[in-house]
Amino acid sequence: MRLVLITLALLALFLVTEVVAAVLGDSLVLYADAGHMITDVAALSLSAWAIKLARKPAHERWTYGFKRAEILAAAANGVLLVVIAVLIGVEAVERLISPHDVAGGLVLVVALIGAAINLVAVRVLARANRRNLNLRAAFAHIVTDLYAFLGTAISGLVIVLAHWERADSIASILVVFLMLWTSWGLLRDSGRILLQAAPDDIDLNEVRKQLADIADVLDVHDLHVWTLSSGSITLSAHVIVENRCFDTGHAPQILDALQTCLVGQFGITHSTFQLEPTSHTSHESDIHP
């Protein structure tokens, strides 16, 4: 949390400076960078809010607490990036057709300062836990902005040396593509979690095979694996075992073996199993693989 707040203060301070420079220099690429900086500030603000919210314990109807807040924040950041990218892209095309006079020197100076500040922000936030999708989203914003500032600096240099104002629009379009690329990654990853897709690094067939290889296990069905929040994987499954296991009281040992297998082989520590006799499937009308 402390690293996020430090980075947030640093970027918010520069954002005000860049907006003033964009107005004075009439530079679209500075507006584009400022727009991206707004998403950086929004991303970090959402990150800080989501971190605080995710720490709240589960209670009453919120049985998982608010751990998914970080995923919602990442998705919101992705949507925000798309909206700003579209707005900047439309204006960039218009200015490419009808270029405006741009203060190239001001663009160059502000871009170099912005690149330096973003480099500091990257170094600060790189120390945070980036397995967290929420923090990874904020980090991606800042890294993308660093590249955007370097492109902006090049466009400012071209305007100063060659007086070619269209360089401002072209740099803006490149920033737009960077924003869309970043937003795609955020929306894809957050969407997979919100739709409860299995994590990319978990092979469901291998999970089923390992569980089915445990002694007295006959079959595994209704197997579901999903991500609750970054780094928190949950599994549930119906497991058919030998009928005698219920008569001999061996079922608890099977449950221990199933959970030990998950922790040792796949690192899954939160699981729910329904142990069933062979006759139970006739009572299930909708069995999934």
N, C-alpha and C positions, 0 to 999 in steps of 0.2 A: 504493500500500500504506500509506504513512504517513497519508494522509487517512482511510483506512478505519479504521486503528487508533485515531486520535484520536477519531473519531466513536464507535467501539465503547466506548472507555473512558468517554466522556461519558454515553452511554445506560445502560451497565451500572451506573454509580454512581447514577443516578436511579432505575433499576428497583428496587433494594433499598429506597429511600425510599418508592416508591409501593406496594410490597407491604405494608410496615408500615402505611402510611396506610389501605390498603384493609381490613386486618384491624381496625384501630382504629375506622374509620368505618363498617364493615359495608356498604360501597358496592360493588354489583355493577359499576357503570360503571368504578370504579377497578380492580376485578379485570379487567374487560374490557380497559381500557387497559394494565394490567400484562401481561396475556396478549399483547396486541399488541406491547408493548415487548419481551417475551421473544422474539417472532418477529423483531423488529428486531435484537436482540443476536445471535440465532442466524443471521440473514441476513448480518450483518456478519462474524460469525465464519466462516461458510461462504465468504463473499466473500474474506476474507483467506487462508483455506486454499486456495481455488481459484486465486487469483492466484499464490500461491507454487507450487502444483502445476503450473499452466499454463506456468510459466517453465522447467520441466525439459525438457531436450532429448529428441528422439526417440532411441530405442535399441531394438535387438533386436525383440521382438514388438510393442512400442509404437511403431509406425512414424509415428504422428502426434504422439507425445509425449502430454501430458495436457491438450491444449487444450480438450477437451470437458468438463473438470472444472467450468468456470464454468457450463456449461449444466445439468449435473446439479445444481449448487448452486442455481441459479435454480428448477429444477423442485422440488427438496426444499423450498425456501422456500414455494412455492405450495401444496404439500401440507400443510405445517405450518400455514399460514394457515387452510386449510379446516377442519382438525381443531379448532383452537382456536375458530374462529368457530362451529362446530356446538355445542361444549360451552357456550360463552357464550350462544348463542342459546336453548338449552333452558332454562338457568337464568333468562334474562331473561323468558321467557314465564311461567315459574312465579312469578317475583316480580311480574310485571305483574298476575297473578291474586291473589296474596297478598303485598302489598308489605311490606317490612321498614322499620324505622326507620333512617334514613340521616343521618349527620352532614354536612349540606349545606355548612356553612362549610368543613369540612376538604376536602370534594370540590372546592369552588371554588378554594381556595388551591393544592392539589396540582395541579389541572388547569392553572392559570395558570403555575405553575412549570414543569410538563411542557411546555406550549406554548412557553415561552421557550427551554427546553433543546432541544426539537426544532427550533425556528427556527434556533438556532445550528448544530445538526447538519446541517440542510438547507443552510445557507450553506457549511459546510465541505465536505460531500460534493458540492455542486454544482460544485466546482472539479475533480472527478475526471472521467475519460473515461466519459460515460454512453452511448457507442455500445456499450460492453461490456454484454451482457445481464445478466451477474452483478451489476455495479455499478448498472445500471438497476433491478434487482430490489431491491437494498438501498435505493436512493434512493426508490423507490416506497413501500416499507415506511414510511420516515421521514416522507414527505409525508403519507401516509394517517394516520399517527399524529398528526401536527400537527393535521389537521382533526378527528380524534377527540377530542383534548384540548380543542379549542375547543367542541365539542358537549358534552363533559363539564362544562366551565366553565359553560355555559348551564344545564345540568341542576342543577348545584350552586346557582346563583343562584336558580332556580325553587324549589328546596327551601327555601332560606333565606327567601325572600320569601313564598311561598305555602304552604309546608309540604306540598307535594304529592310524596310519595315515589315515585310511579310515574314521575316524570320521570327517575329513575335507570335504570329498566328500559327506558324508551323510548330514552334516550341509548345504552344498551348495544346495543339492536337496531340503531340507526343505525351504531354502530361495527362490528357484525357485517356489515352490508351493505357497508361500506367494505372490510372485510377480504376478503369474498367477491369483490368487484369487482377488487381488487388481485390476488388469487390467480388469478382467471380470466385476466387478462392475462399473468401469469407462466407459467401452465401452457400457455396457447395458444401463446405465442412459443417457449418451450422445447420443447414438443411438436413444433412444426413443424420445428425444427432436428434434434431427435433422430430424427424420422421422415424426415429428409432431403428435406423439401419445398423447392421452389425459392423463393428469397427473393421477397418481395412486389414489390420494385422491379425485378425482372428479368422481362422479357417473353420467354418461350421462343420464341414465333413470330418475334419481332424478331431474337433471337439467331440462329435458324436462317436467316432471310432474309439477314442481314448476312454470315454465313459462306458461304452458297450463292452470294452475288454475287461472291465472289472468283474471279479468273480461273482456269480449269481445274478448278474444283470443280463436280461434277455433282449431288451430293446430300449431305445430312447426316442421319444417323439415329442411334439410340441416344444421343440428346442428354440429358445429365443435368447439372443445376446444383444444388448444395446448399451449405449453410453449415456449415463445419467448426466454427468458433467465431465469436463476434461480430466482424464486420468481416473475416472470412476466408472468401471464397467460392471454391469449387472447381468446375471444369467438366470433363466428359469427353464425347467424341463420336467416332463413326465417320464418316469423310469419304471419299466416293467421288470419285476424281479421274480425269482422262483417262489412259488406259493408257500413252500415250507419255511421261508425266511420269516414270515409273519407268525407261524406257529412256534418256531424255535426262539423267537426274540432276536434274530440276527439282523433285522432291518436297521437298527441304529448303527451297526458296524458298517453296513453298506453305505449309509449316508455319510459317515466319516470318510470312507474311502473315496466317494464321489467328490467331496469338497477338497480333500487332500490332492486329488488329481488335478482339479481346476487351479488350485493355488500353485502347485509345483510345475505344471506344464504350461499354463496360460496366464498366470498372475491374476486370476479372477478371484477376488476375496468375498464378493457379495453374491450369493446364489440361493435359489429356492428350488427344492426338488419335491415332486409329488411321487412317492413310491406306490406302485400299483401291482396287484396280482394279475395274472394272465387273463382272468375273467373280466377285469374292469373295463377293458376297451369296448365291450358291448354296451356300456352305459355312456360312452362318449360319442356324441353325434357328429362332432366336427373335429376330427383329429388332423393335426398338421404334421408334416414330416419333422 
